[in-house]
Amino acid sequence: MAKMYHKEKSIQLKSSASALYNNLSVLRIAPRCLTYFTVVHANVVNMVSASWDGLNYSHRQLQSKEGNVATSSSLIMQAAWCVLPSRDLLVLTSQKGIQMYESDGSIMVYWHALDTPETPTAKAVFARGIAAVREKYICVGVSSGSVLVFDVPSKGSNITLSEVLEEHKEAITDMASECSGNLECIADLVSADDSGLLCVWKSGEDFQLLNKIPGFDTSCSSVKLWKGTVIAGYGTGQIRLYEGVTGILHAEVNAHARWIYSLDIAPFTGLLISAAEDSWVRVWHLSLTPETNSVEIEHMYNECVTDTQICGAKFCDGDGYAFAVTGYDLSEIIRYTQA
């Protein structure tokens, strides 16, 4: 396995990245040899379509909205593509609600307003944490701790809120669905919150809670689910690997000196990327041994993005051949490919 990555030409953005967890989303459009990127800046999502030969870039900016109001000043918390078997949607979460777009950002197909309290409270209201689950569900987290489950038809805008999952007491930070494509995995979804609590779910007409993994009062900022293993990154700079269904701790790594902002996994190879406020991006390799039911994590590679508080890091493909990074106040997406 290649140990080294080298830096490619950066992609310029119309505006810089806000300091938000997981502030980068990537969608590969293989038939058109394109990759889409989104990065949030305040109440705007910067979207870039990049051709694989690096010659063509097109930019689009999506504004935060409130229902039919053209634009809103409400801050966007996250933007992420949701890939379902029948369609891909771009989901934006803000202080006011949830916007769902066709994957190229051209048409808003659905708007869901958040319940805002009648009287102003000290607690902020926002949605954050986005995951596509199985055939037809998109799950979105809310600052109250609720997880909203949307039922998405194979086409059209008749998206419905089918269920609300109430197990978290703190604001949802991130959510992830099983990304390995292995249908034998019992757990489909993991949700994380500001107290570090992880909830592991099985999807269906009624979502079932399989397990709650306590968080020791440290925020879990980013979470992934791969072959039944929950990979969680924390404010302490630690990464923990748990067996989702049983909650057994397989490994704990002191990965970063500061707050982890983003994790991603390349499902075909088991490469894991972690990025943090400490300017470091690290690539790890996970290996599972089914016979002994053990998971091992090996450190593969480091990259320091000097003087940058990294807020997004994502692989650009399922093998981990290339990855992209965003940083607070940086108006570019930095890209690396295997040498």
Phi, psi and chi 1 to 4 in degrees:
 res  aa     phi    psi   chi1   chi2   chi3   chi4
   1 MET       -  134.8 -174.1  166.5  -67.6      -
   2 ALA   -61.5  129.3      -      -      -      -
   3 LYS   -86.4  -20.7  -68.7  -78.8 -169.2  -68.3
   4 MET  -119.6  145.3  -70.9  -65.8  -64.8      -
   5 TYR  -118.5  151.8  -71.9   82.0      -      -
   6 HIS  -124.3  156.3   65.4   87.7      -      -
   7 LYS   -78.9  135.7 -165.5  170.9  171.9 -178.1
   8 GLU  -102.7  179.1  -65.6  -85.4  -10.3      -
   9 LYS   -64.6  133.6 -173.5  166.9  157.0 -101.8
  10 SER   -73.1  158.5  -69.9      -      -      -
  11 ILE  -103.3  124.5  -61.9  174.0      -      -
  12 GLN   -76.3  147.2  -60.9  -54.0  -52.9      -
  13 LEU  -114.1  154.8  -66.3  168.6      -      -
  14 LYS   -70.6  -29.7  -63.9  -74.7 -173.0 -160.6
  15 SER  -148.7  162.4   50.3      -      -      -
  16 SER   -77.6  167.5   63.9      -      -      -
  17 ALA   -81.8  134.9      -      -      -      -
  18 SER   -76.0  157.2  -66.9      -      -      -
  19 ALA   -80.9   78.4      -      -      -      -
  20 LEU  -123.9  149.2  -59.6  166.1      -      -
  21 TYR   -59.5  145.3  -57.6  149.2      -      -
  22 ASN    52.7   40.9  -51.2  -60.1      -      -
  23 ASN   -86.4   61.3 -168.6    2.5      -      -
  24 LEU  -168.1  132.5  174.1   62.7      -      -
  25 SER  -130.9  145.4 -171.7      -      -      -
  26 VAL  -131.3  135.2  177.1      -      -      -
  27 LEU  -132.2  122.6 -179.5   67.9      -      -
  28 ARG   -92.5  125.3 -146.4  173.5  129.0   87.6
  29 ILE  -109.4   81.1  -45.9  -79.9      -      -
  30 ALA   -57.7  -43.6      -      -      -      -
  31 PRO   -58.9  -27.9  -20.2   30.0      -      -
  32 ARG  -104.8    6.1  -65.7  171.7   58.3 -157.7
  33 CYS    51.7   45.2  -62.7      -      -      -
  34 LEU  -126.6  153.4  -71.9  176.5      -      -
  35 THR  -127.1  131.8  -57.3      -      -      -
  36 TYR   -97.2  141.9  -70.6  160.2      -      -
  37 PHE  -128.0  143.3  -59.9   87.9      -      -
  38 THR  -130.2  142.2   56.5      -      -      -
  39 VAL  -139.3  132.9 -179.2      -      -      -
  40 VAL   -88.6  134.1  175.9      -      -      -
  41 HIS  -130.1  107.4  170.5   84.6      -      -
  42 ALA    53.5 -112.9      -      -      -      -
  43 ASN  -103.1   22.3   65.1  -25.0      -      -
  44 VAL  -130.3  145.0  169.9      -      -      -
  45 VAL  -109.0  121.5  173.7      -      -      -
  46 ASN   -84.4  123.2  -66.9  -62.7      -      -
  47 MET  -118.4  131.1 -176.8  172.5  162.6      -
  48 VAL  -126.3  133.2 -175.0      -      -      -
  49 SER  -106.2  122.4  162.3      -      -      -
  50 ALA  -120.9  129.8      -      -      -      -
  51 SER   -76.5  150.5   62.0      -      -      -
  52 TRP   -65.9  -25.4  -70.4   -3.1      -      -
  53 ASP   -79.3   -3.8   58.0   14.4      -      -
  54 GLY    76.0   13.0      -      -      -      -
  55 LEU   -97.2  -30.3  -61.5  176.3      -      -
  56 ASN  -118.9  130.9  -68.0  -49.7      -      -
  57 TYR  -131.1  136.0  -61.7   96.6      -      -
  58 SER  -129.2  144.6   63.7      -      -      -
  59 HIS  -115.8  145.6  -64.3  -97.7      -      -
  60 ARG  -143.8  143.5  171.7  173.3 -102.9  152.3
  61 GLN  -118.9  129.5  -74.6 -169.3  -46.5      -
  62 LEU  -106.0  131.5  -60.1  176.1      -      -
  63 GLN   -92.8  150.5  -67.1  -89.8   -9.5      -
  64 SER   -70.7  141.6  102.1      -      -      -
  65 LYS  -125.3  165.4  -69.7 -175.1  158.7   75.8
  66 GLU  -129.0  100.6  -70.0  174.7   49.8      -
  67 GLY    60.0 -122.8      -      -      -      -
  68 ASN   -92.6   -0.6  -62.7  -35.9      -      -
  69 VAL   -66.7  135.2  179.5      -      -      -
  70 ALA   -57.9  -52.1      -      -      -      -
  71 THR  -138.4  160.1   60.3      -      -      -
  72 SER  -139.6  152.2  161.1      -      -      -
  73 SER   -87.9   -0.7   60.3      -      -      -
  74 SER   -66.9  137.4   77.6      -      -      -
  75 LEU   -71.9  139.7  -64.5  175.9      -      -
  76 ILE   -87.0  133.8  -65.5  171.7      -      -
  77 MET   -95.2  -31.0  -56.4  -59.3  -71.7      -
  78 GLN  -162.4  151.3 -162.9 -178.7    1.0      -
  79 ALA  -134.4  132.0      -      -      -      -
  80 ALA  -152.7  142.8      -      -      -      -
  81 TRP   -80.6  139.7  -85.2  -75.9      -      -
  82 CYS  -113.3  116.2  -74.4      -      -      -
  83 VAL  -100.6  111.8  176.2      -      -      -
  84 LEU  -109.2  160.9  -66.1  165.5      -      -
  85 PRO   -55.4  -36.4  -24.7   32.9      -      -
  86 SER   -96.8  -17.3   57.0      -      -      -
  87 ARG  -165.6  159.0   68.0 -164.3  -63.8 -168.1
  88 ASP  -113.4  134.3  -58.6  -18.5      -      -
  89 LEU  -124.9  147.2  -68.7  174.9      -      -
  90 LEU   -99.6  121.6  174.3   60.5      -      -
  91 VAL  -111.4  129.6  179.1      -      -      -
  92 LEU  -114.7  135.1  -84.9   49.7      -      -
  93 THR  -119.0  139.2   61.1      -      -      -
  94 SER  -138.9 -170.7   75.2      -      -      -
  95 GLN   -74.5  -13.6  -65.2  171.2  -45.4      -
  96 LYS  -109.4  -28.4  -63.3  -69.5 -175.5 -170.9
  97 GLY   175.7 -161.1      -      -      -      -
  98 ILE  -124.3  125.2  -61.3  157.4      -      -
  99 GLN  -111.7  131.7  -63.6  161.1 -131.7      -
 100 MET  -118.9  129.5  -63.7 -169.8 -168.9      -
 101 TYR  -120.4  158.0  -72.5   83.7      -      -
 102 GLU   -56.9  154.4  -64.3  -65.7   -5.0      -
 103 SER   -61.5  -24.2   60.2      -      -      -
 104 ASP   -88.9    4.5   62.6   -3.6      -      -
 105 GLY    78.5    7.7      -      -      -      -
 106 SER   -75.8  -38.4   57.7      -      -      -
 107 ILE  -132.6  131.2  -60.2  164.1      -      -
 108 MET   -84.1  120.8 -173.3  165.3   90.0      -
 109 VAL   -99.1  -16.6  -68.8      -      -      -
 110 TYR  -157.4  143.4 -176.2   68.9      -      -
 111 TRP  -133.5  129.9  157.0 -102.6      -      -
 112 HIS  -124.8  119.6  175.8   85.3      -      -
 113 ALA   -82.7  138.9      -      -      -      -
 114 LEU   -79.7  149.0  -69.1  178.4      -      -
 115 ASP   -70.9  115.2  -64.8  -28.4      -      -
 116 THR  -102.8  137.8   44.2      -      -      -
 117 PRO   -63.8  145.1   16.9  -25.0      -      -
 118 GLU   -60.5  -44.5  -64.7  -70.0  -46.7      -
 119 THR  -103.3  139.5   50.6      -      -      -
 120 PRO   -60.8  134.2  -16.2   26.8      -      -
 121 THR  -116.8  167.6   60.2      -      -      -
 122 ALA   -70.9  -23.7      -      -      -      -
 123 LYS   -81.6  129.7  -86.1 -171.2   98.5  167.9
 124 ALA   -70.2  149.9      -      -      -      -
 125 VAL  -111.5  127.9  174.4      -      -      -
 126 PHE  -164.5  165.1   56.0   85.3      -      -
 127 ALA  -112.0  142.1      -      -      -      -
 128 ARG  -162.4  141.0  176.7  176.9   64.1 -169.4
 129 GLY    99.5  112.6      -      -      -      -
 130 ILE  -135.2  131.3  -57.8  164.7      -      -
 131 ALA  -150.9  137.4      -      -      -      -
 132 ALA   -90.8  131.2      -      -      -      -
 133 VAL  -124.7  124.6 -177.2      -      -      -
 134 ARG    51.6 -138.3  -66.3  -70.5 -171.4 -161.8
 135 GLU   -74.5  -35.8  -87.6   64.6   51.7      -
 136 LYS  -149.5   15.2   58.1  170.6 -169.4  166.7
 137 TYR  -111.8  140.1  -61.6  110.1      -      -
 138 ILE  -120.7  124.6  -70.9  178.2      -      -
 139 CYS  -108.4  136.0  -61.1      -      -      -
 140 VAL  -132.8  134.1  179.0      -      -      -
 141 GLY   -89.3  156.9      -      -      -      -
 142 VAL  -130.2  157.1 -173.2      -      -      -
 143 SER   -63.7  -20.6   51.3      -      -      -
 144 SER   -74.4  -14.0   64.2      -      -      -
 145 GLY   103.3   -8.7      -      -      -      -
 146 SER   -71.4  152.0  -60.7      -      -      -
 147 VAL  -117.1  120.7  173.2      -      -      -
 148 LEU   -92.4  130.3  -50.9 -179.1      -      -
 149 VAL  -108.3  117.4  179.8      -      -      -
 150 PHE  -104.0  136.6  -65.7   96.1      -      -
 151 ASP   -96.7  119.3 -169.1  -40.4      -      -
 152 VAL  -110.9  119.7 -179.7      -      -      -
 153 PRO   -70.8  163.6   26.6  -31.4      -      -
 154 SER   -67.4  -21.4   56.2      -      -      -
 155 LYS  -154.4  168.1   53.8  179.9 -167.8  -76.3
 156 GLY    85.4 -176.6      -      -      -      -
 157 SER  -112.0   14.7   58.2      -      -      -
 158 ASN   -82.3   58.7 -168.6   21.5      -      -
 159 ILE   -85.3  135.1  -64.1  166.9      -      -
 160 THR  -125.9  148.3   53.3      -      -      -
 161 LEU   -81.0  109.7  175.9   62.1      -      -
 162 SER   -95.9  -23.4   62.8      -      -      -
 163 GLU  -162.3  151.2 -163.7  176.3   -4.1      -
 164 VAL  -123.5  122.7  179.9      -      -      -
 165 LEU   -97.2  123.5  -50.1  175.1      -      -
 166 GLU  -117.8   79.9  -52.8  -87.9   12.5      -
 167 GLU  -121.3  -26.2  -73.7  -68.6  -19.4      -
 168 HIS   -87.4  145.1  -68.1  -86.0      -      -
 169 LYS  -102.7  -19.2  -59.1  -73.3  175.2  -84.5
 170 GLU  -108.7  169.0  -59.6  -68.5  -34.3      -
 171 ALA   -59.9  135.7      -      -      -      -
 172 ILE   -68.6  136.6  -57.6  -66.6      -      -
 173 THR  -102.9  -41.9   44.6      -      -      -
 174 ASP  -159.7  159.9 -166.8   24.9      -      -
 175 MET  -143.5  152.5  -70.8 -155.0  -71.3      -
 176 ALA  -148.8  147.3      -      -      -      -
 177 SER  -106.3  162.7   56.3      -      -      -
 178 GLU   -57.7  120.6  173.5   58.9   55.6      -
 179 CYS  -105.8   -1.0   65.9      -      -      -
 180 SER   -80.9  -14.4   68.6      -      -      -
 181 GLY    79.8    2.1      -      -      -      -
 182 ASN   -79.7  112.8 -177.3  -11.1      -      -
 183 LEU   -77.2   -9.5  -62.5  173.3      -      -
 184 GLU   -80.6  -13.9  -71.6  169.5   21.5      -
 185 CYS   -67.0  130.9  -67.9      -      -      -
 186 ILE   -74.2  -44.0  -59.0  164.6      -      -
 187 ALA   -79.5  135.8      -      -      -      -
 188 ASP  -107.7  -26.3  -67.9  -31.2      -      -
 189 LEU  -147.3  141.8  174.9   72.6      -      -
 190 VAL  -128.4  137.6   58.4      -      -      -
 191 SER  -120.6  144.3   50.0      -      -      -
 192 ALA  -127.4  154.3      -      -      -      -
 193 ASP  -135.1 -179.4   73.4   20.3      -      -
 194 ASP   -66.2  -17.5 -101.2  -25.3      -      -
 195 SER   -91.2   -3.4   73.9      -      -      -
 196 GLY    90.0   -2.5      -      -      -      -
 197 LEU   -64.5  136.1  174.4   69.8      -      -
 198 LEU  -114.3  131.0  -56.6  171.1      -      -
 199 CYS  -113.8  131.8  -72.8      -      -      -
 200 VAL  -109.9  130.5 -178.7      -      -      -
 201 TRP  -125.8  152.5  -54.3   88.1      -      -
 202 LYS  -111.4  127.7  179.6  172.2  173.1   49.9
 203 SER   -82.2  169.3   68.1      -      -      -
 204 GLY   156.6 -170.0      -      -      -      -
 205 GLU   -56.8  -35.7  -69.6  -57.2  -47.8      -
 206 ASP  -124.1  122.8  -67.4  -54.9      -      -
 207 PHE   -71.7  137.1  -84.5   58.2      -      -
 208 GLN  -108.4  133.7  -82.6  172.9  -83.2      -
 209 LEU   -77.7  120.3  179.5   69.7      -      -
 210 LEU   -93.0  -34.8  -62.6  174.5      -      -
 211 ASN  -164.9  150.6 -162.4    7.8      -      -
 212 LYS  -120.9  124.5  -81.4  176.5  122.7  161.8
 213 ILE  -109.5  114.9  -58.4  170.5      -      -
 214 PRO   -66.2  157.0   20.2  -27.9      -      -
 215 GLY  -114.5   -2.3      -      -      -      -
 216 PHE    57.9   34.0  -43.5  109.7      -      -
 217 ASP    57.7   30.0  -73.9  -31.3      -      -
 218 THR  -119.6  128.0  -60.1      -      -      -
 219 SER   -60.7  135.9 -174.9      -      -      -
 220 CYS   -98.0  110.0  172.8      -      -      -
 221 SER   -88.8  -23.8   46.3      -      -      -
 222 SER  -150.3  141.1 -167.1      -      -      -
 223 VAL  -143.1  146.7   71.9      -      -      -
 224 LYS  -135.4  159.9  -70.1  -74.8  163.2 -143.6
 225 LEU  -134.3  118.2 -178.6   57.8      -      -
 226 TRP  -140.2  118.8 -178.9   68.4      -      -
 227 LYS    52.1   41.3  -64.6 -171.0  175.3  176.6
 228 GLY    82.0   -2.9      -      -      -      -
 229 THR  -100.0  129.6  -59.3      -      -      -
 230 VAL   -89.9  126.9  174.1      -      -      -
 231 ILE  -112.5  117.5  -56.8  121.9      -      -
 232 ALA  -123.8  135.2      -      -      -      -
 233 GLY  -110.9  141.6      -      -      -      -
 234 TYR  -125.0  165.4  -63.9   87.2      -      -
 235 GLY   -61.9  -20.2      -      -      -      -
 236 THR   -77.6   -8.9   54.5      -      -      -
 237 GLY    89.6    2.5      -      -      -      -
 238 GLN   -89.2  151.5  -71.6 -179.5  -42.3      -
 239 ILE  -116.2  132.8  -63.3  170.8      -      -
 240 ARG  -121.8  140.5  -65.7 -164.7 -166.0  117.0
 241 LEU  -112.2  121.3  -51.8 -176.8      -      -
 242 TYR  -119.4  149.2  -68.5  100.0      -      -
 243 GLU   -76.5  122.4 -172.0  177.7  -34.4      -
 244 GLY   -59.5  -47.0      -      -      -      -
 245 VAL   -74.1  -36.4  176.1      -      -      -
 246 THR   -99.4  -21.5   62.3      -      -      -
 247 GLY    78.8   10.4      -      -      -      -
 248 ILE   -66.5  132.4  -67.1  167.4      -      -
 249 LEU   -82.0  115.7  178.9   64.8      -      -
 250 HIS   -86.1  -39.3  -76.3  -57.7      -      -
 251 ALA  -158.8  152.6      -      -      -      -
 252 GLU  -138.1  128.2 -176.2  173.8   58.5      -
 253 VAL  -124.9  130.8 -174.6      -      -      -
 254 ASN   -82.9   85.0  -66.0  -39.9      -      -
 255 ALA   -83.6  -34.2      -      -      -      -
 256 HIS  -138.5  157.4  -68.3  -87.3      -      -
 257 ALA   -81.6  -19.0      -      -      -      -
 258 ARG  -135.4 -173.8  -65.2 -175.5   66.0 -177.8
 259 TRP   -53.4  126.3 -153.0  -73.8      -      -
 260 ILE   -76.9  132.6  -68.9  175.8      -      -
 261 TYR  -107.6  -23.2  -98.1   61.5      -      -
 262 SER  -156.3  138.5 -165.5      -      -      -
 263 LEU  -126.6  149.9  -64.4  176.4      -      -
 264 ASP  -150.5  155.1 -165.0   28.7      -      -
 265 ILE  -129.3  140.1 -167.4  147.0      -      -
 266 ALA   -91.9  105.1      -      -      -      -
 267 PRO   -62.7  -27.9   14.9  -24.4      -      -
 268 PHE   -78.7  -25.6  -54.7  145.3      -      -
 269 THR  -116.5  -14.3   53.3      -      -      -
 270 GLY    76.8   17.0      -      -      -      -
 271 LEU   -76.5  139.2  -71.1  177.5      -      -
 272 LEU  -122.3  135.8  172.0   72.2      -      -
 273 ILE  -114.5  138.6 -167.2  168.4      -      -
 274 SER  -129.5  143.2   62.8      -      -      -
 275 ALA  -141.2  145.9      -      -      -      -
 276 ALA  -145.8  174.1      -      -      -      -
 277 GLU   -62.1  -17.3  -80.6 -175.3  -26.8      -
 278 ASP   -82.0   11.1   61.8    4.4      -      -
 279 SER    77.9    0.2  -55.9      -      -      -
 280 TRP  -100.6  138.7  -74.3   94.8      -      -
 281 VAL  -111.8  129.5 -177.8      -      -      -
 282 ARG  -124.7  141.5  -56.9 -166.9 -164.4  -82.6
 283 VAL  -112.2  131.9  177.8      -      -      -
 284 TRP  -123.0  164.1  -45.0   79.3      -      -
 285 HIS  -124.1  127.7 -179.4 -117.4      -      -
 286 LEU  -100.1  135.7  -56.5 -174.3      -      -
 287 SER  -130.4  136.1   49.0      -      -      -
 288 LEU  -108.8  134.9  -82.4   65.3      -      -
 289 THR  -115.0   98.5  -45.9      -      -      -
 290 PRO   -59.7  -35.0  -18.8   29.2      -      -
 291 GLU   -59.0  -43.6  -63.7   79.3   48.4      -
 292 THR   -99.2   -0.9   54.4      -      -      -
 293 ASN    57.2   40.2 -160.4   20.1      -      -
 294 SER  -115.6  153.4   64.4      -      -      -
 295 VAL  -124.8  130.9 -177.0      -      -      -
 296 GLU  -118.8  148.4  -71.0  179.9    1.5      -
 297 ILE  -124.1  130.2  179.8  167.3      -      -
 298 GLU  -124.1  136.6  177.9 -168.6    3.3      -
 299 HIS   -81.3  130.1 -179.8 -116.8      -      -
 300 MET  -112.2  -38.8  -56.6  -72.0  -75.4      -
 301 TYR  -160.9  148.3  178.9   71.6      -      -
 302 ASN  -125.9  147.9  -77.7  -32.9      -      -
 303 GLU  -142.6  127.8 -175.6   72.1   50.5      -
 304 CYS  -101.4  122.7 -178.2      -      -      -
 305 VAL   -98.9   95.7 -172.5      -      -      -
 306 THR   -54.3  134.9  -43.1      -      -      -
 307 ASP    55.5   31.5  -61.2  -27.2      -      -
 308 THR  -124.2  128.2  -58.6      -      -      -
 309 GLN   -84.5  101.9  178.1 -173.9  -33.6      -
 310 ILE   -73.4  132.7  -60.2  168.5      -      -
 311 CYS  -122.6   -8.3   47.0      -      -      -
 312 GLY  -147.7  138.9      -      -      -      -
 313 ALA  -149.4  127.0      -      -      -      -
 314 LYS  -143.9  142.5  -80.0  -85.6 -171.3  -67.5
 315 PHE   -71.7  148.3  -73.5  116.4      -      -
 316 CYS   -95.6    0.3  -58.8      -      -      -
 317 ASP  -158.4  167.4   55.6  -83.6      -      -
 318 GLY   -73.6  -12.0      -      -      -      -
 319 ASP   -97.3  -13.0  -65.7  -50.6      -      -
 320 GLY    78.6   24.6      -      -      -      -
 321 TYR   -69.1  -33.6  174.0   73.1      -      -
 322 ALA  -136.2  151.6      -      -      -      -
 323 PHE  -140.1  161.5   67.0   85.5      -      -
 324 ALA  -129.5  150.8      -      -      -      -
 325 VAL  -136.4  140.6  172.7      -      -      -
 326 THR  -121.6  155.6   56.4      -      -      -
 327 GLY  -136.2  151.4      -      -      -      -
 328 TYR   -55.6  130.6  172.4   54.1      -      -
 329 ASP    70.2    8.0 -120.3    8.5      -      -
 330 LEU   -96.4  129.5 -139.9   58.4      -      -
 331 SER   -98.2   41.1  -63.4      -      -      -
 332 GLU  -152.8  158.8   60.2  179.8  -22.3      -
 333 ILE  -106.9  121.5  -61.6  170.5      -      -
 334 ILE   -92.3  133.4  -53.4  169.4      -      -
 335 ARG  -119.9  144.9  -71.8 -168.5  -63.8  174.6
 336 TYR  -132.2  142.0  -60.4   86.4      -      -
 337 THR  -128.4  157.8   52.3      -      -      -
 338 GLN   -64.9  136.2  -77.7 -175.1   19.2      -
 339 ALA   -73.2      -      -      -      -      -
